[in-house]
Amino acid sequence: KLVPYDKPWRAGANEATMFKTDKDIMVEGKMLKAGSYSFFTTPGKTEWSIMFNSETGQWGDKEGGEANMDPTKNVLTVKVKPLKSTKFNERMTFAVNEKGFSLDWENLSVPVVVQ
């Protein structure tokens, strides 16, 4: 209930979460140019959208709780499958690993492959 399915979410608290890379990378097999991006997700029951948005520095939510993201400024959107987490995570974390990173929260892990 805290994060509804099928609605964009800021994936963090307060300001929009930032994702920065100093070189071009591949995210889930798609090119993301070097730069700074706001990071948003759209959670689903069986699939999540991961969005990298060129607008940065904005507050994460608009008044009323809607994600403060202009979808026309999404430079990359990828789809990933959430997994059951191996442990309970009371606080949301981003874990960097050899395959990329994951968003881990409660009983869920959302892995994103980065090369």
C-alpha atoms as a printed R data frame, in Angstrom:
    type eleno elety resid chain resno      x       y       z
1   ATOM     1    CA   LYS     A     1  0.000   0.000   0.000
2   ATOM     2    CA   LEU     A     2  2.939   2.346   0.547
3   ATOM     3    CA   VAL     A     3  4.045   2.040  -3.062
4   ATOM     4    CA   PRO     A     4  1.159   1.268  -5.416
5   ATOM     5    CA   TYR     A     5  1.593  -0.995  -8.430
6   ATOM     6    CA   ASP     A     6  1.621   0.510 -11.931
7   ATOM     7    CA   LYS     A     7  2.331   4.105 -10.842
8   ATOM     8    CA   PRO     A     8  5.715   5.847 -11.191
9   ATOM     9    CA   TRP     A     9  7.631   6.102  -7.925
10  ATOM    10    CA   ARG     A    10 10.711   8.078  -6.922
11  ATOM    11    CA   ALA     A    11 12.479   5.041  -5.387
12  ATOM    12    CA   GLY     A    12 13.686   6.890  -2.326
13  ATOM    13    CA   ALA     A    13 12.791   9.685   0.030
14  ATOM    14    CA   ASN     A    14 12.686  13.455  -0.322
15  ATOM    15    CA   GLU     A    15 14.602  14.547  -3.459
16  ATOM    16    CA   ALA     A    16 14.509  12.307  -6.504
17  ATOM    17    CA   THR     A    17 17.171   9.613  -6.294
18  ATOM    18    CA   MET     A    18 20.224  10.398  -8.435
19  ATOM    19    CA   PHE     A    19 22.080   7.973 -10.692
20  ATOM    20    CA   LYS     A    20 25.442   9.172 -12.020
21  ATOM    21    CA   THR     A    21 27.895   7.546 -14.406
22  ATOM    22    CA   ASP     A    22 31.103   9.028 -15.800
23  ATOM    23    CA   LYS     A    23 31.086   6.753 -18.857
24  ATOM    24    CA   ASP     A    24 28.561   5.210 -21.215
25  ATOM    25    CA   ILE     A    25 27.143   1.975 -19.798
26  ATOM    26    CA   MET     A    26 24.734  -0.754 -20.815
27  ATOM    27    CA   VAL     A    27 21.679  -1.163 -18.591
28  ATOM    28    CA   GLU     A    28 19.750  -4.366 -19.251
29  ATOM    29    CA   GLY     A    29 21.392  -4.414 -22.706
30  ATOM    30    CA   LYS     A    30 20.491  -0.806 -23.592
31  ATOM    31    CA   MET     A    31 22.879   2.151 -23.824
32  ATOM    32    CA   LEU     A    32 22.832   4.854 -21.142
33  ATOM    33    CA   LYS     A    33 25.127   7.781 -21.954
34  ATOM    34    CA   ALA     A    34 27.468   9.185 -19.299
35  ATOM    35    CA   GLY     A    35 25.694  11.759 -17.144
36  ATOM    36    CA   SER     A    36 23.453  12.445 -14.176
37  ATOM    37    CA   TYR     A    37 19.901  11.187 -14.082
38  ATOM    38    CA   SER     A    38 16.934  11.048 -11.756
39  ATOM    39    CA   PHE     A    39 16.001   7.454 -11.032
40  ATOM    40    CA   PHE     A    40 12.359   6.375 -10.962
41  ATOM    41    CA   THR     A    41 10.552   3.044 -11.047
42  ATOM    42    CA   THR     A    42  7.090   1.787 -11.834
43  ATOM    43    CA   PRO     A    43  6.520  -1.277  -9.630
44  ATOM    44    CA   GLY     A    44  4.387  -4.109 -10.936
45  ATOM    45    CA   LYS     A    45  3.438  -7.468  -9.488
46  ATOM    46    CA   THR     A    46  5.625  -9.400 -11.935
47  ATOM    47    CA   GLU     A    47  7.677  -6.701 -13.703
48  ATOM    48    CA   TRP     A    48  9.117  -3.295 -12.846
49  ATOM    49    CA   SER     A    49 10.007  -0.418 -15.158
50  ATOM    50    CA   ILE     A    50 13.280   1.317 -14.314
51  ATOM    51    CA   MET     A    51 13.500   4.871 -15.662
52  ATOM    52    CA   PHE     A    52 16.469   7.209 -16.021
53  ATOM    53    CA   ASN     A    53 15.257  10.799 -16.424
54  ATOM    54    CA   SER     A    54 17.345  13.735 -17.647
55  ATOM    55    CA   GLU     A    55 15.707  16.219 -15.251
56  ATOM    56    CA   THR     A    56 17.645  16.333 -11.972
57  ATOM    57    CA   GLY     A    57 17.449  18.176  -8.657
58  ATOM    58    CA   GLN     A    58 13.666  18.044  -8.322
59  ATOM    59    CA   TRP     A    59 11.779  16.971  -5.227
60  ATOM    60    CA   GLY     A    60 10.804  13.308  -5.598
61  ATOM    61    CA   ASP     A    61  7.039  13.696  -5.291
62  ATOM    62    CA   LYS     A    62  4.530  16.319  -6.313
63  ATOM    63    CA   GLU     A    63  1.970  17.482  -3.799
64  ATOM    64    CA   GLY     A    64 -0.493  14.613  -3.460
65  ATOM    65    CA   GLY     A    65  2.144  11.893  -3.756
66  ATOM    66    CA   GLU     A    66  2.564  11.565  -7.540
67  ATOM    67    CA   ALA     A    67  6.146  11.091  -8.765
68  ATOM    68    CA   ASN     A    68  7.700  14.407  -9.798
69  ATOM    69    CA   MET     A    69  8.866  13.121 -13.166
70  ATOM    70    CA   ASP     A    70  8.269  14.444 -16.675
71  ATOM    71    CA   PRO     A    71  8.028  11.201 -18.688
72  ATOM    72    CA   THR     A    72  9.049  13.039 -21.879
73  ATOM    73    CA   LYS     A    73 12.506  13.444 -20.274
74  ATOM    74    CA   ASN     A    74 13.049   9.715 -19.714
75  ATOM    75    CA   VAL     A    75 16.218   8.861 -21.649
76  ATOM    76    CA   LEU     A    76 16.063   5.141 -20.878
77  ATOM    77    CA   THR     A    77 13.393   2.784 -19.591
78  ATOM    78    CA   VAL     A    78 14.085  -0.912 -19.001
79  ATOM    79    CA   LYS     A    79 11.946  -3.754 -17.672
80  ATOM    80    CA   VAL     A    80 13.174  -6.059 -14.902
81  ATOM    81    CA   LYS     A    81 11.738  -8.919 -12.867
82  ATOM    82    CA   PRO     A    82 11.538  -8.556  -9.072
83  ATOM    83    CA   LEU     A    83 12.717 -11.460  -6.927
84  ATOM    84    CA   LYS     A    84 11.995 -12.586  -3.394
85  ATOM    85    CA   SER     A    85 14.776 -11.229  -1.198
86  ATOM    86    CA   THR     A    86 17.000 -13.630   0.710
87  ATOM    87    CA   LYS     A    87 16.516 -11.516   3.847
88  ATOM    88    CA   PHE     A    88 14.059  -8.967   5.217
89  ATOM    89    CA   ASN     A    89 15.136  -5.350   4.575
90  ATOM    90    CA   GLU     A    90 13.350  -2.902   6.843
91  ATOM    91    CA   ARG     A    91 14.981   0.034   5.052
92  ATOM    92    CA   MET     A    92 15.225   0.359   1.304
93  ATOM    93    CA   THR     A    93 18.779  -0.014   0.041
94  ATOM    94    CA   PHE     A    94 20.579   0.017  -3.288
95  ATOM    95    CA   ALA     A    95 23.158  -2.773  -3.378
96  ATOM    96    CA   VAL     A    96 25.938  -2.677  -5.966
97  ATOM    97    CA   ASN     A    97 27.221  -6.089  -7.061
98  ATOM    98    CA   GLU     A    98 29.232  -7.708  -9.864
99  ATOM    99    CA   LYS     A    99 26.163  -7.814 -12.140
100 ATOM   100    CA   GLY     A   100 24.976  -4.233 -11.559
101 ATOM   101    CA   PHE     A   101 22.761  -3.190  -8.668
102 ATOM   102    CA   SER     A   102 19.539  -4.064  -6.921
103 ATOM   103    CA   LEU     A   103 16.873  -2.142  -5.075
104 ATOM   104    CA   ASP     A   104 16.163  -4.157  -1.921
105 ATOM   105    CA   TRP     A   105 13.220  -3.450   0.357
106 ATOM   106    CA   GLU     A   106 11.149  -5.605   2.680
107 ATOM   107    CA   ASN     A   107 10.955  -9.073   1.082
108 ATOM   108    CA   LEU     A   108 11.783  -7.892  -2.441
109 ATOM   109    CA   SER     A   109 14.917  -7.485  -4.533
110 ATOM   110    CA   VAL     A   110 14.783  -5.711  -7.909
111 ATOM   111    CA   PRO     A   111 17.997  -6.514  -9.814
112 ATOM   112    CA   VAL     A   112 19.246  -4.332 -12.675
113 ATOM   113    CA   VAL     A   113 22.072  -5.594 -14.906
114 ATOM   114    CA   VAL     A   114 24.741  -2.977 -15.701
115 ATOM   115    CA   GLN     A   115 27.790  -3.518 -17.925
